[in-house]
């Protein structure tokens, strides 16, 4: 994306808004009582020969780069299962940019401010750092911290594993979105002090897919040391898969892309166009598959991604095809195994889920193991005794409400519990469960569902959706919860301790903060359900 660049000697530039970073000068903007720098490239544009390649360092520029407007977001479909970026928001493969928000008060020369880096969710298919333009500003004003948000490659460009199509002449690397996030963290390490931030006091936090990014990055060896604290909100930590399975998804994707190809010079590729099948079918078919991947427009890739993610829940029950891959290199092992054996970064962690994560995932966004067919496929993997014990925890299954709770617990709650349990052997862990929901949300049958905690945490109750959900009650309690959550998150980012009243989690007492209109601490909530899952899911 082209940016306005002014001569570096322009005397009219505000010194408080103009910052020299490693690649040149950037000029920000004052807005709502904070200073903001937007759309700063943290890596080179991953286009042309860099498509499906690991991120490379950004190029330097001369003069002053205009950082007053948002950068483009990763290509995504706004008509898929999840609501993607609005049509008026620029999308581009050249999306590796980030934003910095800082207090509008000069930092004390004797010290630097803590930094909070947020990774957005969206099932690794949609989302961006600009969905809520004011997000993070409240934390900055209240906590005297710096807030960083970032865009990273989504969908096929970032979260499908095409490494089986790689050749020495044209490599295809894996875990591209995850590598993007690590590159952004490296940029923070190298540049955040120029904005007054402390590179040795970085808290990484994220929700949903962003929470998966947090727990996964904790187990990426090359990311160790890039952040010192972590918060994982509603993460699906086990949505990380072996290369045999991710190669199947790549084959499915190429077949979808081939079916969508027109006669404008793009070769058609047979169904199930995986490397082995293609090599047997025709010596040039593998090359045709590569050409499809390299030549397809971002919009066509996004459309094919949408088709894959619609098919996948029934073809591969309980999995999420847009996910990291255990490639044996950048991500050497299953994250839950790394947590078990102490090879995850031994840093303080806040982790938790909402009371009914799965209730949101019906209708258009029906992606969890929550239909009778998918539940049968999951149950087929376990012994009858364990299956019976687990069914007892969800009376009426496969009726919709218990089925959605089953799917939410399978993807979010139980794997998060295992991360907290295992990591507590090596580092401080604080575990929570978010239980509050406004009256209207409860009447809708959603209760404390996936993503609800973002509204109080990020001061989003004054928007149309925030006002709507509290129209018949709960607004005052929601705002008070937001005040408390911000205090905990900021305290953790500043000291590594959210609050003296929030006890550490361990495998003996399992003390959990229940966030509600009146908070409380419970020991091993849903203990019977936890034990039933322990017998049922051997791979966790």
Phi and psi in degrees as a GROMACS rama.xvg file:
@    title "Ramachandran Plot"
@    xaxis  label "Phi"
@    yaxis  label "Psi"
@TYPE xy
-72.8603  135.631  UNK-2
-121.205  144.271  UNK-3
-69.3185  131.265  UNK-4
-123.099  125.49  UNK-5
-103.556  157.093  UNK-6
-59.0933  140.464  UNK-7
-65.1013  -17.5937  UNK-8
-93.0628  8.3972  UNK-9
-63.888  111.185  UNK-10
-71.1666  -14.0297  UNK-11
-78.8881  -8.69174  UNK-12
-69.4831  137.583  UNK-13
-77.3199  119.889  UNK-14
-61.0375  -30.6253  UNK-15
-73.1257  -17.225  UNK-16
-106.471  -10.2349  UNK-17
-106.889  120.912  UNK-18
-127.429  136.197  UNK-19
-93.9272  119.542  UNK-20
-110.76  -173.749  UNK-21
-62.5482  -25.6975  UNK-22
-104.911  -0.631543  UNK-23
143.937  -169.994  UNK-24
-88.129  140.269  UNK-25
-127.244  139.077  UNK-26
-114.205  126.425  UNK-27
-99.9232  -156.491  UNK-28
-144.522  148.303  UNK-29
-92.5287  132.733  UNK-30
-153.674  127.449  UNK-31
50.9351  38.5155  UNK-32
83.6433  9.07915  UNK-33
-130.414  169.215  UNK-34
-106.072  139.758  UNK-35
-135.573  140.556  UNK-36
-123.519  125.538  UNK-37
-123.65  151.767  UNK-38
66.4771  30.6254  UNK-39
-79.5584  124.938  UNK-40
-70.848  129.025  UNK-41
-104.939  -3.8769  UNK-42
-155.14  164.816  UNK-43
-67.4533  156.625  UNK-44
-60.8688  122.449  UNK-45
-84.0838  61.9968  UNK-46
-123.256  166.519  UNK-47
57.954  -123.878  UNK-48
-66.7324  -11.6853  UNK-49
-98.0982  1.96052  UNK-50
-64.6531  135.1  UNK-51
62.7146  25.7913  UNK-52
-116.626  157.355  UNK-53
-60.2639  148.304  UNK-54
-62.1881  142.605  UNK-55
-111.863  159.146  UNK-56
-59.711  148.056  UNK-57
-74.075  155.213  UNK-58
-80.215  149.838  UNK-59
-79.3645  163.066  UNK-60
-136.359  160.279  UNK-61
-101.652  163.753  UNK-62
73.692  -157.362  UNK-63
-115.917  122.577  UNK-64
-83.0699  131.714  UNK-65
-72.9331  115.754  UNK-66
-119.302  38.5237  UNK-67
-95.5981  -12.3281  UNK-68
-124.188  157.77  UNK-69
-68.1637  150.295  UNK-70
-83.6097  166.1  UNK-71
-65.3702  154.272  UNK-72
-101.936  164.349  UNK-73
-63.0668  141.161  UNK-74
-54.5703  134.808  UNK-75
-159.88  158.271  UNK-76
-95.7415  132.312  UNK-77
-93.6374  7.71951  UNK-78
-115.172  11.9238  UNK-79
-88.7741  -157.004  UNK-80
-61.3532  -39.3152  UNK-81
-110.413  150.45  UNK-82
-73.2375  113.281  UNK-83
-85.7035  -171.593  UNK-84
-58.5491  142.289  UNK-85
-60.3455  152.56  UNK-86
-59.1169  -23.9862  UNK-87
-83.611  -3.77997  UNK-88
-91.7027  123.375  UNK-89
-60.405  132.124  UNK-90
-116.036  144.103  UNK-91
-163.279  146.216  UNK-92
-59.2719  -29.274  UNK-93
-79.0992  73.6888  UNK-94
-119.941  6.54121  UNK-95
-83.2792  78.291  UNK-96
-135.543  161.27  UNK-97
-139.704  170.809  UNK-98
-129.667  145.632  UNK-99
-124.934  132.133  UNK-100
-119.281  133.211  UNK-101
-134.978  154.435  UNK-102
-60.412  152.489  UNK-103
-89.6428  43.9197  UNK-104
-136.442  127.169  UNK-105
-56.3988  140.913  UNK-106
-72.2916  146.627  UNK-107
-61.2312  124.374  UNK-108
-56.2049  -21.4555  UNK-109
-81.2024  -10.5255  UNK-110
-152.143  167.722  UNK-111
-120.175  157.049  UNK-112
-86.943  148.651  UNK-113
-61.608  157.501  UNK-114
-124.42  135.567  UNK-115
-119.092  122.034  UNK-116
-109.658  120.1  UNK-117
-106.773  133.652  UNK-118
-109.882  120.074  UNK-119
-72.6307  157.892  UNK-120
-94.8422  -163.048  UNK-121
126.181  26.0294  UNK-122
58.1926  24.7656  UNK-123
57.2744  20.3356  UNK-124
-120.958  -29.0534  UNK-125
-137.898  175.842  UNK-126
108.101  167.689  UNK-127
-167.686  177.722  UNK-128
-84.2205  -0.4065  UNK-129
-120.851  10.997  UNK-130
-58.3399  -42.3823  UNK-131
-118.079  99.3984  UNK-132
-57.8905  -26.8858  UNK-133
-90.4245  -1.82053  UNK-134
-59.5224  132.06  UNK-135
94.8261  -20.2709  UNK-136
-65.1743  -38.3732  UNK-137
-62.4737  -41.3994  UNK-138
-62.9382  -39.1935  UNK-139
-67.0184  -46.4095  UNK-140
-65.5876  -40.7145  UNK-141
-78.7818  -39.4325  UNK-142
-103.3  -2.49912  UNK-143
54.6769  47.8147  UNK-144
-121.832  172.963  UNK-145
-103.901  141.944  UNK-146
-118.998  129.806  UNK-147
-122.81  132.194  UNK-148
-126.593  157.452  UNK-149
-145.383  155.014  UNK-150
-101.327  148.028  UNK-151
-145.706  164.426  UNK-152
-68.0415  133.697  UNK-153
-114.422  172.636  UNK-154
57.7936  -142.591  UNK-155
-63.2244  -31.4553  UNK-156
-69.33  -25.7608  UNK-157
-123.209  -23.1964  UNK-158
-133.999  21.3034  UNK-159
-114.143  146.338  UNK-160
-100.087  97.4884  UNK-161
-98.3895  19.1014  UNK-162
-63.5651  -22.2976  UNK-163
-71.309  -11.9268  UNK-164
-96.3267  4.91567  UNK-165
-73.7303  148.622  UNK-166
-132.567  161.678  UNK-167
-57.7073  -33.5142  UNK-168
-76.6722  -32.6465  UNK-169
-137.481  85.8098  UNK-170
-68.9659  149.074  UNK-171
-122.724  114.101  UNK-172
-92.9429  161.241  UNK-173
-102.048  170.36  UNK-174
54.597  44.0063  UNK-175
-68.2309  -43.3364  UNK-176
-63.4249  -39.0661  UNK-177
-65.0893  -40.7205  UNK-178
-63.9872  -37.776  UNK-179
-58.6268  -46.0019  UNK-180
-62.1184  -41.0233  UNK-181
-64.8995  -37.4191  UNK-182
-65.0366  -38.5774  UNK-183
-64.1612  -39.5062  UNK-184
-66.1365  -36.3559  UNK-185
-65.5631  -37.7611  UNK-186
-60.9455  -42.9688  UNK-187
-59.831  -45.8842  UNK-188
-56.4049  -41.006  UNK-189
-86.4896  -20.0341  UNK-190
-127.436  -16.8296  UNK-191
-66.8791  -24.8502  UNK-192
-64.869  -24.4189  UNK-193
-69.3488  -18.7541  UNK-194
-98.6709  1.40365  UNK-195
95.2949  12.2186  UNK-196
-97.1156  153.892  UNK-197
-96.0329  111.554  UNK-198
-68.2594  -11.8162  UNK-199
-99.7721  10.9536  UNK-200
-137.366  59.3388  UNK-201
-104.252  125.339  UNK-202
-106.382  122.247  UNK-203
-96.2314  126.631  UNK-204
-141.204  155.83  UNK-205
-167.898  164.438  UNK-206
-127.377  142.151  UNK-207
61.1569  -120.749  UNK-208
-57.3587  -35.3217  UNK-209
-64.1083  -32.8697  UNK-210
-69.2561  -37.8926  UNK-211
-60.5046  -40.1951  UNK-212
-60.5099  -40.4202  UNK-213
-62.9665  -53.0017  UNK-214
-65.7131  -34.1362  UNK-215
-70.8308  -44.4885  UNK-216
-62.5442  -27.0429  UNK-217
-62.9587  -19.9313  UNK-218
-109.601  6.94023  UNK-219
-89.7519  112.357  UNK-220
-54.2409  -40.907  UNK-221
-71.8089  -11.8607  UNK-222
-93.1873  -8.51954  UNK-223
-61.4745  133.956  UNK-224
92.1617  -11.7626  UNK-225
-81.8793  -17.1179  UNK-226
-147.299  149.723  UNK-227
-109.786  -11.3963  UNK-228
-145.644  159.044  UNK-229
-144.888  144.807  UNK-230
-132.606  121.406  UNK-231
-115.991  111.087  UNK-232
-102.877  120.97  UNK-233
50.1373  47.9942  UNK-234
-81.395  147.126  UNK-235
-100.671  78.2921  UNK-236
-64.0602  -20.2479  UNK-237
-92.1846  4.2303  UNK-238
-82.318  63.2285  UNK-239
-142.969  127.179  UNK-240
-127.311  158.216  UNK-241
-72.9917  157.166  UNK-242
-63.3818  -26.9925  UNK-243
-62.0337  -39.825  UNK-244
-75.7914  -42.5457  UNK-245
-65.9871  -28.14  UNK-246
-67.894  -34.5481  UNK-247
-61.9771  -44.1105  UNK-248
-64.3617  -36.3423  UNK-249
-62.9948  -42.392  UNK-250
-62.9839  -43.8685  UNK-251
-59.104  -42.0796  UNK-252
-64.5836  -44.8783  UNK-253
-61.869  -37.8943  UNK-254
-63.6845  -41.5765  UNK-255
-63.533  -43.4268  UNK-256
-64.1932  -39.0535  UNK-257
-64.7085  -40.8295  UNK-258
-64.9865  -26.6546  UNK-259
-88.8004  -9.72459  UNK-260
-67.4671  144.726  UNK-261
-100.691  -176.308  UNK-262
-89.7759  25.2072  UNK-263
-90.896  36.1816  UNK-264
99.8643  -3.75014  UNK-265
-91.0151  122.676  UNK-266
-68.2391  142.718  UNK-267
-80.5183  145.05  UNK-268
-124.168  138.504  UNK-269
-60.883  162.584  UNK-270
-59.3395  153.529  UNK-271
52.6292  53.8569  UNK-272
-85.0287  60.9055  UNK-273
-82.5195  166.335  UNK-274
-55.5944  -45.2131  UNK-275
-68.2907  -46.7518  UNK-276
-62.9525  -39.3858  UNK-277
-68.4521  -39.7418  UNK-278
-63.0987  -35.708  UNK-279
-73.5097  -33.1962  UNK-280
-74.0935  -43.7613  UNK-281
-168.361  134.919  UNK-282
-62.5788  -20.3012  UNK-283
-102.106  -3.12968  UNK-284
-67.9633  -38.0722  UNK-285
-60.6681  -40.6415  UNK-286
-63.9042  -36.1048  UNK-287
-64.5347  -37.6435  UNK-288
-63.8042  -44.2363  UNK-289
-60.189  -43.3162  UNK-290
-61.2659  -40.7375  UNK-291
-57.366  -47.0849  UNK-292
-65.8704  -38.5666  UNK-293
-81.353  -28.6202  UNK-294
-96.8887  -18.5248  UNK-295
-62.9975  142.449  UNK-296
-68.6213  155.856  UNK-297
-56.1893  -37.1146  UNK-298
-64.3393  -40.2547  UNK-299
-67.8787  -38.1522  UNK-300
-62.969  -41.7919  UNK-301
-65.1147  -39.7776  UNK-302
-65.9032  -41.3398  UNK-303
-67.2251  -35.5565  UNK-304
-60.894  -44.0396  UNK-305
-59.1569  -42.8205  UNK-306
-64.0382  -40.6297  UNK-307
-61.7528  -46.0116  UNK-308
-71.2766  -23.0918  UNK-309
-73.4412  -38.9778  UNK-310
-74.792  -36.0797  UNK-311
-59.7429  -40.8957  UNK-312
-56.5056  -32.2858  UNK-313
-88.6476  -32.3058  UNK-314
-77.1157  -32.1359  UNK-315
-133.321  70.6603  UNK-316
-56.1376  136.907  UNK-317
83.4153  1.96908  UNK-318
-115.125  166.755  UNK-319
-129.078  108.029  UNK-320
-66.9647  -26.2795  UNK-321
-89.2676  90.6202  UNK-322
-154.844  164.887  UNK-323
-64.7938  159.049  UNK-324
-120.825  141.403  UNK-325
-77.9598  90.2651  UNK-326
-90.6877  -2.70848  UNK-327
75.4596  2.48469  UNK-328
-128.029  -86.848  UNK-329
-62.6437  -44.0719  UNK-330
-117.563  92.6669  UNK-331
-74.5623  -21.3264  UNK-332
-152.271  168.917  UNK-333
-62.0623  127.817  UNK-334
-54.4297  -40.5733  UNK-335
-63.3843  -29.5577  UNK-336
-71.2697  -39.1753  UNK-337
-63.1504  -40.4204  UNK-338
-64.4276  -40.534  UNK-339
-61.6615  -40.1177  UNK-340
-99.1683  7.26674  UNK-341
78.9314  17.4039  UNK-342
-94.4502  -3.97372  UNK-343
-72.7879  157.062  UNK-344
-56.365  127.192  UNK-345
-86.7736  73.3956  UNK-346
-123.581  156.906  UNK-347
-59.8028  143.385  UNK-348
-137.014  132.594  UNK-349
-104.466  130.079  UNK-350
-145.008  145.609  UNK-351
-177.36  176.447  UNK-352
-138.265  171.8  UNK-353
-91.8576  157.98  UNK-354
-60.374  -37.922  UNK-355
-130.015  71.0317  UNK-356
-55.7533  -41.1742  UNK-357
-78.2564  -13.8696  UNK-358
-63.8717  -21.9631  UNK-359
-74.7511  -24.5899  UNK-360
-93.1115  64.2826  UNK-361
-131.12  171.027  UNK-362
65.0559  -127.086  UNK-363
-59.343  -35.4317  UNK-364
-105.399  38.2065  UNK-365
-76.1273  88.7568  UNK-366
-121.708  -10.7031  UNK-367
-86.8303  173.245  UNK-368
-78.135  74.7569  UNK-369
-134.292  4.32961  UNK-370
-100.161  158.196  UNK-371
-53.0699  -43.6251  UNK-372
-63.0913  -44.6943  UNK-373
-69.1195  -39.1333  UNK-374
-64.0417  -41.2844  UNK-375
-59.6413  -39.6447  UNK-376
-64.9577  -38.5872  UNK-377
-67.9792  -45.7594  UNK-378
-63.2853  -26.6753  UNK-379
-64.2451  -16.1247  UNK-380
-88.1326  0.66621  UNK-381
-130.057  169.048  UNK-382
-78.6105  156.866  UNK-383
-58.897  -41.5595  UNK-384
-63.1782  -44.7637  UNK-385
-67.4385  -37.881  UNK-386
-63.0952  -42.3345  UNK-387
-65.2098  -41.6869  UNK-388
-63.9564  -38.1412  UNK-389
-74.1567  -39.9559  UNK-390
-57.7525  -33.5781  UNK-391
-64.6266  -22.1738  UNK-392
-80.4983  -11.8567  UNK-393
-131.118  69.6463  UNK-394
-54.8431  132.02  UNK-395
92.8416  -6.37936  UNK-396
-57.2143  133.658  UNK-397
-98.6631  29.6505  UNK-398
-57.7102  156.56  UNK-399
-58.3044  -50.4189  UNK-400
-61.787  -53.9899  UNK-401
-64.9397  -29.8649  UNK-402
-67.1971  -41.1409  UNK-403
-65.5648  -37.2286  UNK-404
-66.1789  -40.2869  UNK-405
-59.4983  -49.0589  UNK-406
-63.1195  -39.7751  UNK-407
-66.1959  -41.3732  UNK-408
-67.1248  -38.1885  UNK-409
-62.124  -42.2726  UNK-410
-87.1955  -36.7315  UNK-411
-113.438  -59.26  UNK-412
-67.2354  -55.6009  UNK-413
-65.516  -44.3195  UNK-414
-61.5674  -35.5031  UNK-415
-65.6839  -38.414  UNK-416
-60.3941  -41.5154  UNK-417
-67.4145  -37.8351  UNK-418
-61.096  -49.1276  UNK-419
-59.854  -44.1199  UNK-420
-60.4542  -50.2133  UNK-421
-71.7154  -40.4241  UNK-422
-68.7458  -26.9635  UNK-423
-65.3769  -15.2225  UNK-424
-72.4155  -18.1903  UNK-425
-126.61  -17.1477  UNK-426
-156.594  162.545  UNK-427
-66.3068  135.416  UNK-428
-130.675  135.789  UNK-429
-119.13  124.275  UNK-430
-109.854  143.419  UNK-431
-136.707  163.132  UNK-432
-135.179  127.829  UNK-433
-93.4093  114.7  UNK-434
-108.493  -15.8691  UNK-435
-79.6029  143.068  UNK-436
-147.741  137.649  UNK-437
-60.7366  161.38  UNK-438
-57.4812  -44.1432  UNK-439
-62.7922  -39.7365  UNK-440
-64.9542  -35.9541  UNK-441
-69.5275  -40.5142  UNK-442
-63.4338  -30.3108  UNK-443
-73.9658  -8.81259  UNK-444
85.7888  8.62074  UNK-445
-87.567  -37.7757  UNK-446
57.6756  -148.765  UNK-447
-80.2622  83.4712  UNK-448
-95.5117  -178.918  UNK-449
-58.8772  127.531  UNK-450
85.9601  -6.28197  UNK-451
-65.1084  -33.2341  UNK-452
-67.1188  -16.8377  UNK-453
-65.8559  -28.4352  UNK-454
-66.6899  -50.674  UNK-455
-71.5506  -36.3481  UNK-456
-62.134  -39.1697  UNK-457
-108.336  25.9652  UNK-458
53.9348  45.1813  UNK-459
-102.615  18.6994  UNK-460
-83.094  -10.8474  UNK-461
-93.161  -6.23217  UNK-462
-73.6057  172.508  UNK-463
-63.6642  -36.6265  UNK-464
-73.3561  -41.2003  UNK-465
-62.9358  -40.4338  UNK-466
-68.7726  -39.2538  UNK-467
-62.6031  -43.7568  UNK-468
-70.8876  -17.4233  UNK-469
-109.016  16.2487  UNK-470
-66.4872  -26.9214  UNK-471
-112.606  19.1259  UNK-472
132.64  154.48  UNK-473
102.198  -4.58235  UNK-474
-64.4065  -45.6349  UNK-475
-61.9588  -44.7287  UNK-476
-64.8867  -40.3895  UNK-477
-61.1559  -44.9038  UNK-478
-63.6941  -40.4105  UNK-479
-64.721  -38.7853  UNK-480
-62.2936  -41.599  UNK-481
-59.3781  -42.0159  UNK-482
-59.771  -44.2382  UNK-483
-69.0306  -44.0572  UNK-484
-61.7312  -43.8261  UNK-485
-59.4764  -40.7708  UNK-486
-61.8852  -41.4809  UNK-487
-67.5521  -47.2312  UNK-488
-63.2641  -41.5886  UNK-489
-70.0997  -39.9722  UNK-490
-61.0669  -41.3767  UNK-491
-64.3185  -43.0343  UNK-492
-65.7601  -28.3686  UNK-493
-87.774  -41.0404  UNK-494
-122.033  -13.4378  UNK-495
86.5786  1.66698  UNK-496
-129.522  115.633  UNK-497
-67.3529  -42.1173  UNK-498
-172.076  140.777  UNK-499
-62.2921  -25.6097  UNK-500
-82.7652  -7.94538  UNK-501
-98.0721  103.331  UNK-502
-73.9844  162.717  UNK-503
-70.4085  150.698  UNK-504
-95.0695  138.72  UNK-505
-147.523  171.553  UNK-506
-74.2231  -12.5321  UNK-507
-86.9932  -55.7598  UNK-508
-97.8484  -27.7014  UNK-509
52.2561  49.5874  UNK-510
-71.6802  123.172  UNK-511
-124.954  131.02  UNK-512
-80.5701  120.843  UNK-513
-95.4567  112.836  UNK-514
-89.6162  115.591  UNK-515
-151.523  -174.072  UNK-516
-53.4454  -40.0346  UNK-517
-121.887  113.402  UNK-518
-68.7414  154.613  UNK-519
-152.577  163.742  UNK-520
-113.607  127.621  UNK-521
-118.791  147.575  UNK-522
-94.9935  117.303  UNK-523
53.2023  57.6768  UNK-524
-62.0899  145.216  UNK-525
56.1006  42.5841  UNK-526
-59.9495  -41.867  UNK-527
-64.4105  -40.2829  UNK-528
-65.7124  -40.7893  UNK-529
-58.9393  -44.6157  UNK-530
-68.1408  -34.9159  UNK-531
-64.1696  -42.2274  UNK-532
-65.7633  -33.798  UNK-533
-60.5762  -33.1075  UNK-534
-82.9431  -27.1031  UNK-535
-85.058  -32.2125  UNK-536
-114.5  78.7663  UNK-537
-61.773  -27.6437  UNK-538
-74.898  -13.0429  UNK-539
